[in-house]
Amino acid sequence: MKGNEQVIAHLNDLLAGELTAIDQYFIHSRMYENWGYSKLHERIAHEVQDETNHADALIKRILFLEGTPDLSKRQPLNVGRAVPEMLQNDLAVELSVISHLRKVMAFCETARDYQTREILRVMLDDTEHDHAHWLEQQLGLIQAVGLQNYLQSQI
């Protein structure tokens, strides 16, 4: 099915965001593992898989719309040097993705591409309620119990 070229371009832009999130989460998960924070490592490794699933859904939709997925683009990575900075950087990526998803969903509505909008709605729900919410919780825990207590709980 030949899709709207602008929808395909927007999906490729979203794909760049998902690929960036995969890369950033991947390096952060390895850093957590190296530092001995096994709980953070496991959770962030899970996020890598979730982001990979999002990228896969975008690639499949682009192909269905007879477009060409562009896996060569990435946004700049913001690799942290300490746990709070890493969590904050990951949250910034998620908030950016949320904003972008909402804009593309609105565009899909005007383009009358309701199926693409629905695919993006599912991704938005996952990004808001799972990814961003969890990161906000972790940053809140650091403030509530202190960094050292938080880090001890992640071993």
C-alpha positions in Angstrom: 0.0 0.0 0.0 1.5 3.3 -1.1 1.6 5.5 1.9 1.8 9.3 2.4 5.4 10.4 1.8 5.2 12.9 4.7 4.0 10.1 7.1 6.9 7.9 5.9 9.3 10.8 6.5 7.9 11.4 10.0 8.2 7.7 10.8 11.8 7.7 9.7 12.4 10.7 12.1 10.8 8.7 14.9 12.9 5.7 14.0 16.1 7.9 14.4 14.8 8.7 18.0 14.2 5.0 18.8 17.6 4.0 17.5 19.2 6.8 19.6 17.4 5.5 22.6 18.6 2.0 22.0 22.2 3.1 21.7 22.0 5.3 24.8 20.3 2.7 26.9 22.7 0.1 25.7 25.8 2.0 26.8 24.2 2.9 30.1 23.1 -0.7 30.8 26.7 -1.8 30.3 28.0 0.9 32.5 25.6 -0.1 35.3 26.7 -3.7 34.8 30.4 -2.8 35.0 29.7 -0.8 38.2 27.9 -3.7 39.8 24.4 -2.1 39.8 22.7 -5.3 38.6 19.1 -4.1 39.1 19.7 -1.0 37.0 21.5 -3.1 34.4 18.6 -5.5 34.1 16.0 -2.8 33.9 17.9 -0.7 31.3 18.7 -3.9 29.3 14.9 -4.5 29.3 14.4 -0.9 28.0 16.9 -1.7 25.1 14.6 -4.5 24.1 11.5 -2.3 24.4 13.1 0.4 22.2 14.1 -2.3 19.7 10.5 -3.4 19.5 9.4 0.2 18.9 12.0 0.5 16.1 10.8 -2.8 14.6 7.2 -1.6 14.6 8.3 1.6 12.8 10.4 -0.3 10.3 7.5 -2.7 9.5 5.1 0.2 9.1 7.5 2.1 6.8 7.9 -1.0 4.7 4.1 -1.6 4.6 3.7 2.0 3.3 6.3 1.2 0.6 8.9 3.5 2.1 12.5 2.8 2.9 13.5 2.7 6.5 16.5 4.9 7.2 18.6 3.2 9.9 21.6 5.5 9.3 20.4 8.5 11.3 20.8 9.1 15.0 20.4 12.0 17.4 23.4 12.8 19.6 23.9 10.5 22.5 24.1 11.9 26.0 26.1 9.4 27.9 26.1 10.1 31.6 29.1 9.8 34.0 27.1 9.0 37.1 23.8 7.3 37.8 21.6 10.4 38.4 23.0 12.0 35.2 22.4 8.8 33.3 18.8 8.5 34.5 18.2 12.2 33.7 19.6 11.9 30.2 17.5 8.8 29.5 14.4 10.7 30.8 15.3 13.6 28.4 15.3 11.1 25.5 12.0 9.7 26.5 10.3 13.1 26.9 11.6 14.1 23.5 10.2 10.9 22.0 6.8 11.5 23.7 6.6 15.0 22.2 7.6 13.8 18.8 5.1 10.9 18.9 2.3 13.3 19.8 3.2 15.6 16.8 3.4 12.7 14.4 0.1 11.2 15.7 -1.6 14.6 15.0 -0.1 14.7 11.5 -1.4 11.1 10.9 -4.8 12.3 11.9 -4.8 15.1 9.3 -3.4 12.7 6.7 -6.2 10.2 7.7 -3.7 7.5 8.4 -5.5 6.0 11.4 -3.6 2.8 11.5 -0.2 4.5 11.8 -1.7 6.7 14.4 -2.8 3.7 16.4 0.6 2.1 16.2 2.1 5.3 17.5 -0.5 5.5 20.2 0.6 2.1 21.6 4.2 3.3 21.5 3.2 6.5 23.3 1.4 4.6 26.0 4.5 2.4 26.6 6.8 5.4 26.5 4.8 7.5 28.9 3.6 4.9 31.4 6.5 2.5 31.4 9.7 4.2 30.4 9.4 7.8 31.4 7.4 7.1 34.6 10.0 4.6 35.8 12.8 7.0 35.2 10.9 9.8 37.0 10.4 7.3 39.9 14.1 6.5 40.1 15.0 10.2 40.2 12.4 10.8 42.9 13.8 7.9 44.9 17.3 9.4 44.8 15.9 12.7 46.2 13.8 10.9 48.8 16.3 8.4 50.2 19.6 9.9 49.0 22.0 8.8 46.4 24.0 6.4 48.5 20.9 4.5 49.8 19.5 4.4 46.3 22.7 3.0 44.8 22.9 0.4 47.6 19.4 -0.8 46.7 20.5 -1.3 43.1 23.3 -3.8 43.9 
